[in-house]
Amino acid sequence: MPCYPLVEWVVKGALAGYAMVDFGMSSGLSPSAQKVQEALKALGFPYQVMELPETTRTAAEAARAIGCQVEQIAKSLVFKTGRTHRPILVIASGAHRVDEERLASLLGEPVEKADANFVRQRTGFVIGGVPPVGHSEPLETFIDDQLMRYERIWAAAGTPHAVFELTPADLVKMTGGRLASLGR
């Protein structure tokens, strides 16, 4: 499904002065969104971060703000392993819940959803804005294989108002993530 409302917003937003990226010039992005933009550029990806007036904290909110299907939202969820306390990033389709038992099986140890402090400390970003790249430390990453069904997807970009559009193949490349069937 095309994201026509976003295209309309981009045109109106650019005219109204909303944050738009212009390489080589001051972007007007918030510091967290700018950090994601710089990470994308450093990794060699041409995607542009946009900050929207509407919240994109949840997959449903993001899909509504962008104007795409909730399945096209690549939501980033951080888990904490039970024994080693490692952060694990799961990037799942917005329509899916993560099967934590399956994830634990893949990791060989129990997992639990990380709390807000753990997420902020280990990624450098707040819940609702965790991007696939630009974290404070390298994260072992799993990608919901259902995201590969779409030509274009949308991911968080550092804040609960920032997003960027990308291809599922590039998501795998930029994160080094492992494709897995984790949705239910």
C-alpha positions in Angstrom: 0.0 0.0 0.0 1.5 3.4 -0.9 2.0 5.9 1.8 0.2 8.8 0.2 -0.7 10.8 3.3 3.1 10.9 4.1 3.8 12.2 0.6 1.2 14.9 1.2 2.7 15.7 4.6 6.3 15.9 3.1 5.1 18.5 0.7 3.1 20.5 3.2 5.7 19.8 6.0 8.6 21.1 4.0 6.6 24.2 3.2 5.6 24.6 6.9 9.1 24.2 8.2 8.9 20.7 9.7 12.3 18.9 10.0 13.5 17.6 6.7 17.0 16.3 5.9 19.2 18.1 3.6 22.7 16.6 3.5 25.5 19.1 3.9 23.3 21.6 5.7 21.8 21.8 9.1 19.0 19.3 9.2 16.8 20.7 11.9 16.4 17.2 13.3 16.4 16.5 17.1 19.7 15.2 18.4 18.5 11.6 18.6 17.1 11.6 15.1 20.3 13.3 13.8 22.3 10.5 15.4 20.3 8.0 13.3 20.7 10.0 10.2 24.4 10.1 10.7 24.5 6.3 11.4 22.6 5.7 8.1 25.0 7.9 6.2 28.1 6.3 7.8 26.8 2.9 6.8 26.4 4.1 3.2 22.5 4.1 3.1 20.8 7.1 1.4 17.6 7.0 3.5 16.3 10.2 5.0 15.0 10.6 8.6 11.8 12.6 9.0 10.3 13.9 12.2 6.5 13.9 12.1 4.1 16.1 14.1 2.2 12.9 15.1 3.6 10.3 17.5 4.9 7.1 16.0 5.6 5.4 19.4 3.4 2.3 18.6 3.1 0.5 15.3 -0.5 1.5 15.0 0.3 5.2 15.6 3.2 5.0 13.1 1.1 3.4 10.4 -1.6 6.0 10.9 0.9 8.9 10.8 2.7 7.6 7.7 -0.4 6.2 5.9 0.8 2.7 5.4 -0.2 -0.8 6.6 0.7 -1.6 10.2 2.5 -4.7 8.8 4.9 -2.4 7.0 6.1 -0.9 10.4 9.4 -2.4 11.5 9.1 -2.1 15.2 12.2 -2.4 17.3 11.8 -4.3 20.6 14.6 -4.8 23.1 14.9 -8.0 25.1 17.2 -8.9 27.9 18.6 -12.4 28.2 17.9 -14.1 31.5 21.4 -15.4 32.4 23.9 -13.2 30.6 21.8 -10.0 30.7 22.6 -9.2 27.0 20.5 -6.8 25.0 18.8 -8.4 22.1 17.1 -6.4 19.4 14.1 -7.9 17.6 12.8 -6.0 14.6 9.3 -7.3 14.0 6.4 -6.5 11.7 4.0 -4.1 13.4 1.2 -6.6 13.2 3.0 -9.3 15.1 3.7 -10.1 18.7 7.2 -11.6 19.3 7.2 -15.3 20.3 9.5 -15.0 23.3 9.8 -18.8 23.7 11.0 -19.1 20.1 13.5 -16.2 20.7 14.7 -17.9 23.8 15.2 -21.2 21.9 17.3 -19.4 19.3 19.4 -17.8 22.0 19.7 -20.8 24.2 18.6 -18.9 27.3 15.5 -17.3 28.7 14.5 -13.7 27.6 12.3 -11.0 29.0 11.2 -7.7 27.6 13.7 -5.0 28.7 12.6 -2.1 30.9 12.9 1.5 29.8 16.1 2.1 31.7 17.8 -0.9 30.2 16.7 0.1 26.7 17.9 3.6 27.1 21.2 2.5 28.7 22.0 -0.2 26.1 20.7 1.5 22.9 21.0 5.2 23.7 17.3 5.7 22.7 13.9 5.7 24.4 11.2 3.1 23.9 9.1 4.1 21.0 12.0 5.5 19.1 14.6 2.7 19.1 16.0 2.6 15.5 17.7 -0.4 13.8 21.1 1.4 13.8 23.1 3.9 15.8 23.0 2.2 19.2 25.4 2.8 22.1 26.8 -0.7 21.7 26.5 -3.5 19.1 23.3 -5.5 19.5 22.6 -9.0 18.5 19.7 -8.5 16.1 16.8 -10.7 14.9 14.5 -9.7 12.1 11.0 -11.0 11.7 11.0 -12.8 8.3 7.5 -11.5 7.6 8.9 -8.1 6.9 10.5 -9.5 3.8 7.1 -9.7 2.1 7.0 -5.9 1.6 8.7 -3.8 -1.0 9.1 -0.8 1.5 8.9 -0.7 5.3 9.3 2.0 7.9 11.5 2.0 11.0 11.8 4.3 14.0 14.6 6.9 13.8 15.6 7.8 17.4 12.5 9.5 18.8 8.7 8.7 19.1 8.2 11.1 16.2 11.0 10.1 13.8 10.9 7.5 11.0 12.6 6.5 7.8 11.5 4.4 4.9 13.7 1.5 3.7 13.7 -1.9 2.0 13.7 -5.1 4.0 16.8 -6.3 2.3 18.7 -3.1 3.4 17.4 -3.6 6.9 19.1 -7.0 7.0 22.3 -5.5 5.5 22.5 -2.5 7.8 21.9 -4.4 11.0 23.6 -7.7 10.2 20.4 -9.2 11.6 19.4 -12.8 11.5 16.1 -13.6 9.7 13.8 -15.7 11.9 10.2 -16.6 12.2 9.4 -14.8 15.5 6.0 -13.4 14.9 2.7 -14.8 16.2 
